[in-house]
Amino acid sequence: MDMLKTLWPFSFKVKEKDVTSLVVQLIVLIVACAIAGVAIGLLMWIPIIGWIIGIVGSLIGLYCLIGIVLCVLQFCGMLK
């Protein structure tokens, strides 16, 4: 659990049964993912590093998805 807290510190800022903290963290993660997606979309056309940017984009999307899942689990009180 300590490793999860070091990799996704913002997800553990959600307080149990506090809708405001959940919504704020979800918005932060969704906006971060959207900004990364737009930046990746703009840089994807570069032939040499386009596939590297695609891999990095996939990792950012996965990071955001896991962060969202952890936020919801923390909100429900399933993580201690």
N, C-alpha and C positions, 0 to 999 in steps of 0.2 A: 504494500500500500504506500510505503514511503517513496518508492520509485515513481508511482503514479502521481503523487503529490509534487514531485520535483519536475516531472515532464509536463503536467497540466495544472499549474498552480491556480489559474483563474477558474477552473472548473470546481475547485474545492472552496471557493469563496461564496458559493451559493449556500444560503442558510436553509435548513429544513423547514418546509411549509411557508417560506417567504417568497411569494410570487414576484415581488419587485426585483429581488436579487436574481431570480431565475431569468426573468425577461431581459434584464440588463446584460447578463452574461451571454444569453442566446443571441441578442442583437450584436454584441461585440464579435462573437465568433462568426456569425453570418456575414457581417460587414467585412471582416478580415478575409474570409473566404472569397467574397465577391470582388474585393480589391485585387487579391492575388489572381483571381480568374481573369479579370480584365487585363492586368499586366501581362499575364502569360499569353492571353489571346493576342495582344499586340506584338509580343516578341516571338511568337511561334513560327512566324513566316521566315525567320532567319534559318537558312538551310543547314548550316553546320551545327549550331547549338540548339536547334528547334526540338530535337528529341530529348536533349538533356533538360530543357525547360519543361517539356511535357512530363518527364519523370518527377521533377521538382513540384510541378503543379499537382500531380497525383498525390504526392506525399503531403502537401499542404491541405488538400481536400480531405485526406484520410485523418490528418491531425485535427481538423475542424470537426469532422464527424465524430471522432472519439471524444473530443471535448464536449460536444453537445450531449452525447450519451452519458458521460460522466456528470454533467450538470443535472440532467433529469434524474439520474440515480441518487445524486446527493440531495436533490430536492425531495425525493420520496423517502429519504432516510435509509436507503439500502447500503450506503457506504459509511464506514466508521473510521 
